[in-house]
């Protein structure tokens, strides 16, 4: 390292592998210039060794841009970041602490009617963002590593009845009809359904392999096809590409079609995600054991598993048996519904 003056300001030269780097120290004090030069030389050496220096002054907006640019943000995280970034975006990484998280939670509840669970989901994505910063070396520790989420109240999960399903499918657009059947017969998440590909359907063995899931556990899980889902898919069979499309293109959002169909059918307000609860509930009513339901639905929460589950294995035979039970249950429900509607109201038991 060499110091030299340009006018009254000290500059520094550093030679690394035959290449000269120079920088102004912006000071007239030689001792300060020497310290700045040493820091400059250390920074260059770290860069040469591909070691990232901490960047505590990086903003959360900048961090999120890198997080997304690296392909780390899935659809779920992107949706949550729409709420997180307006509040935290201008803050630097060193300004993020538990107090800031508490202020965010208060702000979220004050500005919108959201549940504790929703605020927890936002904060969990912020924590994942800071974990990314830690992995990349932008911070030395995650200030949210031990942040405890607020306790969530258990809420009733609505389930689509067979009568409501029939009414909904009767008025839904054709592309949404197929999506509804796929959701209630497999329990797949909305994102999983919309990203499902023809390459991952085994028509010979009547099996569906989930193309893309929000969880590693859900990826490529196998689900036997029900008769009606098989018939729906085989009628549109293609060699490759996205299965569920609209006017030839992939679907990114079905909120408008879903809301409109609920309104026309006269069905109470339900989220599309409630079809996943519906699938799980129907399997339970059909007599399918919990561990089999979990493997079919693709639940990933480890806290719900007991010790015995870790030593059990659910094979294809158990899954096929579960789907047969589901079909028999649905047939019985449809028959019961048809019978109740054919009996005059005055003859029905009170």
Buried (B, 14 or more C-beta within 10 A) or exposed (E): EEBEEEEEEBBBBBEEEEEEBEBEBEBEEEEEBBEBBEEBBEBBEEEEEEEEEBBBEBBBEBBBEBBBEEEBBEBBBEEBBEBBBEBBBEBBBEBBEEEBBEEBBEBBBEEEEBEBBBBBBBBBBBBBBBBBBBEBBBBEEBBBEEBEBEEEEEEEEBBBBBBBBEBBBEBBBEBBBBBBBBBBBBBBBBBBBBBBBBEBBEEEEBBBBBBBBBBEBBBEBBBBBBBEBBEBBEEEEEEEEBBBBBEEEEBEEBEEBBEBBBEEBEBEEBBBEBBBBBBBBBBEBBEBBBBBBBBBBBBEEEEEBEEEEEEEEBEEEBBBBBBBBBBEBBEEBBEEBEEEEEEEEEEEEE
